[in-house]
């Protein structure tokens, strides 16, 4: 099997998305049915796999230990020094949940921001991958309580707006755009409600994948033991988009190409 290309990602930009599932094989079966992904083993070990769309890496799917945290799709951001990033996360009132730990050729950590949205950070080379390009997610949106307050937090943690060659921050009237080399890599939006009984309303990072037919993917998710519902036509969401809850309860969205 050909070796997947690795690069040094743009510091501060999303460099990967990953799902920690309760059952790796069950998750692979679900996403094969719904997303038509294929899987190959990862260099990170037997509990990790790389999902491929049309032969290109699109996401990671791994297996968490029994009794671990709920399954969740998590974006990872590239950092220069994982220890420094971990320190800034704690200094700015967020929660460092895991790491930094050595993993493959790099070091990784997982945290929750001050409103509870889960994110990861990665130090080291990563698979050649970019939000909105090729097989990577179409969009990464932070659904949060206050987009502008969140932008300040993440800018401090990931050195956004620190030239040269990093991410820039563009403030709009009701959202914040994060860009790398003139290309939008994340959008921060308000509207998240902490402690809401519906997990889809709580602050979280929304991973949206482009598919050829979002209605087919939504129907396949229900047939495979998950659930789906249309995305409300709010906050810049695509017209033909669905929120999908996989068989473990992890949320993501799909939208038409």
C-alpha positions in Angstrom: 0.0 0.0 0.0 1.5 3.4 -1.0 2.9 5.6 1.8 0.7 8.7 2.5 2.4 12.0 2.0 3.4 14.0 5.1 4.1 17.7 5.4 4.8 20.2 8.1 1.4 21.9 8.6 0.8 25.6 9.0 1.2 26.5 12.7 -2.2 27.4 14.3 -4.2 25.9 11.4 -6.4 22.8 11.6 -4.2 19.8 10.5 -6.5 16.8 11.0 -9.9 15.6 12.3 -10.2 12.5 14.4 -13.0 10.3 15.9 -12.4 8.3 19.0 -15.0 5.5 18.8 -16.1 2.9 21.3 -15.7 0.1 18.7 -13.2 0.6 15.9 -14.6 -2.1 13.6 -18.2 -0.9 14.2 -17.3 2.7 13.4 -15.5 1.7 10.2 -18.5 -0.3 9.1 -20.8 2.7 9.8 -18.6 5.2 7.9 -18.1 2.8 5.0 -21.9 2.6 4.6 -22.6 6.3 5.1 -19.5 8.0 3.6 -18.2 5.3 1.3 -14.8 5.6 3.0 -12.2 2.9 3.0 -9.7 2.4 5.8 -6.0 1.6 6.2 -3.9 1.0 9.2 -2.2 4.0 10.8 1.4 4.5 11.9 0.0 5.4 15.3 -0.8 1.8 16.2 -3.5 -0.9 16.0 -6.1 1.2 17.7 -6.0 3.9 15.0 -6.9 3.9 11.3 -6.9 6.4 8.4 -10.1 7.0 6.5 -9.7 7.4 2.7 -12.0 9.1 0.2 -11.1 8.4 -3.4 -7.7 7.2 -2.1 -6.9 10.4 -0.2 -6.8 10.8 3.6 -9.9 12.5 5.0 -9.9 11.7 8.7 -8.7 9.4 11.5 -10.8 6.9 13.4 -9.5 5.3 16.5 -10.7 3.3 19.5 -11.0 4.6 23.0 -10.7 2.5 26.1 -13.9 1.1 27.7 -15.5 3.6 30.0 -13.7 6.4 28.3 -15.2 9.8 27.2 -18.1 9.9 24.8 -17.4 9.5 21.1 -16.8 12.9 19.5 -15.3 14.3 16.3 -12.3 16.4 17.2 -10.3 18.9 15.1 -6.5 19.1 15.7 -4.5 22.3 15.3 -0.8 22.4 14.4 1.5 23.8 17.1 5.2 24.5 17.3 5.6 23.3 20.9 2.9 21.1 22.5 4.2 21.8 26.1 3.9 25.6 25.5 0.4 25.1 24.0 -0.7 23.0 27.0 0.5 25.7 29.4 -1.4 28.5 27.5 -4.6 26.4 27.6 -4.5 26.1 31.3 -3.4 29.8 31.8 -6.5 31.0 29.8 -9.0 29.0 31.9 -9.6 26.0 29.7 -9.3 22.3 30.5 -6.3 20.2 29.5 -7.8 16.6 29.3 -5.0 14.5 27.8 -1.3 15.0 27.2 0.8 16.2 25.6 1.8 12.6 24.8 4.2 11.2 22.3 2.3 9.6 19.4 3.9 8.3 16.3 6.2 11.0 14.8 4.7 13.8 17.0 3.1 14.8 20.2 -0.6 15.3 20.8 -3.0 16.7 23.4 -6.8 17.1 23.8 -8.5 20.0 25.6 -11.9 21.6 26.1 -12.2 25.4 25.7 -13.8 27.6 28.3 -17.3 26.8 27.0 -16.7 23.0 26.7 -15.9 22.6 23.0 -13.4 19.8 22.5 -10.3 20.3 20.4 -6.8 18.8 19.9 -3.3 20.0 19.2 -0.5 18.4 17.4 3.3 19.0 17.2 5.1 17.4 14.3 4.6 16.3 10.7 1.0 15.6 9.5 -0.7 14.0 6.6 -1.0 16.3 3.6 -4.5 17.7 4.3 -6.3 21.0 4.2 -9.8 22.1 5.2 -12.1 22.6 2.2 -9.7 21.1 -0.3 -9.6 17.6 -1.8 -11.0 15.0 0.5 -10.7 17.0 3.7 -13.7 18.4 5.6 -15.6 21.1 3.7 -15.9 23.3 6.8 -14.8 23.5 10.4 -17.2 25.7 12.5 -16.9 26.5 16.1 -20.4 26.7 17.6 -19.8 28.7 20.7 -21.5 31.0 23.2 -19.6 34.2 22.1 -17.6 34.0 18.8 -15.5 37.1 19.6 -14.6 36.0 23.1 -13.7 32.5 21.7 -11.5 34.1 19.0 -9.5 35.9 21.7 -9.0 32.6 23.5 -7.9 30.6 20.5 -5.7 33.4 19.2 -3.8 33.4 22.5 -3.5 29.6 22.5 -2.5 29.1 18.8 -0.8 32.4 18.1 -3.3 33.4 15.5 -2.5 36.8 13.9 1.2 36.3 14.6 3.1 36.8 11.3 4.7 35.5 9.3 3.2 32.4 7.7 0.5 31.7 10.3 -3.3 32.2 10.6 -5.0 35.5 10.3 -8.3 36.6 12.0 -11.0 38.5 10.2 -13.9 39.8 12.3 -17.3 40.1 10.7 -20.5 41.5 12.2 -21.7 38.1 13.7 -18.8 35.6 13.1 -15.1 35.3 12.9 -13.1 33.8 10.0 -9.7 32.2 10.5 -7.6 32.1 7.3 -4.3 30.6 6.2 -2.7 31.8 3.0 -6.0 33.6 2.1 -8.0 30.4 2.5 -10.7 30.0 5.2 -9.8 27.1 7.6 -12.3 27.7 10.4 -15.3 29.9 11.2 -16.3 30.8 14.7 -20.1 31.5 15.3 -22.3 32.3 18.3 -25.5 30.4 19.3 -24.1 27.6 21.4 -25.9 27.1 24.7 -24.0 25.5 27.6 -25.7 22.6 29.4 -28.5 22.4 26.8 -30.2 19.0 26.8 -29.5 18.6 23.1 -25.8 18.0 22.5 -26.2 19.5 19.0 -26.9 22.9 20.6 -24.0 22.9 23.1 -20.7 24.6 22.2 -18.7 22.3 20.0 -16.5 22.1 16.9 -18.7 21.1 13.9 -17.0 19.0 11.3 -18.8 19.1 8.0 -17.9 16.7 5.2 -18.6 17.2 1.5 -20.5 14.3 -0.1 -22.0 13.7 -3.5 -25.5 13.2 -2.1 -26.2 14.4 1.4 -29.8 13.0 1.4 -28.4 9.5 0.6 -25.8 9.8 3.3 -28.4 10.9 5.8 -30.7 7.9 4.9 -27.7 5.5 5.1 -26.9 6.8 8.6 -30.3 5.9 9.8 -30.1 2.5 8.2 -26.7 1.9 9.8 -28.0 2.6 13.3 -27.5 6.3 13.6 -29.8 9.3 13.2 -30.0 12.4 11.0 -31.9 15.7 10.7 -31.7 18.7 8.4 -29.3 21.5 9.4 -31.4 24.6 10.1 -30.8 27.3 7.4 -29.0 29.5 9.8 -25.5 30.8 10.5 -24.2 30.2 7.0 -25.0 26.5 6.9 -25.2 24.9 3.4 -28.7 24.5 1.9 -28.5 20.7 1.5 -26.9 19.7 4.8 -27.7 17.2 7.5 -26.6 16.7 11.1 -25.7 13.0 11.5 -25.4 11.2 14.8 -23.3 8.0 14.3 -24.0 4.7 16.0 -21.8 5.8 19.0 -23.5 9.2 19.3 -20.8 11.3 17.7 -22.1 14.3 15.7 -20.9 15.5 12.3 -22.6 17.1 9.3 -22.7 16.3 5.6 -23.3 18.8 2.8 -23.5 18.4 -1.0 -20.4 19.1 -3.1 
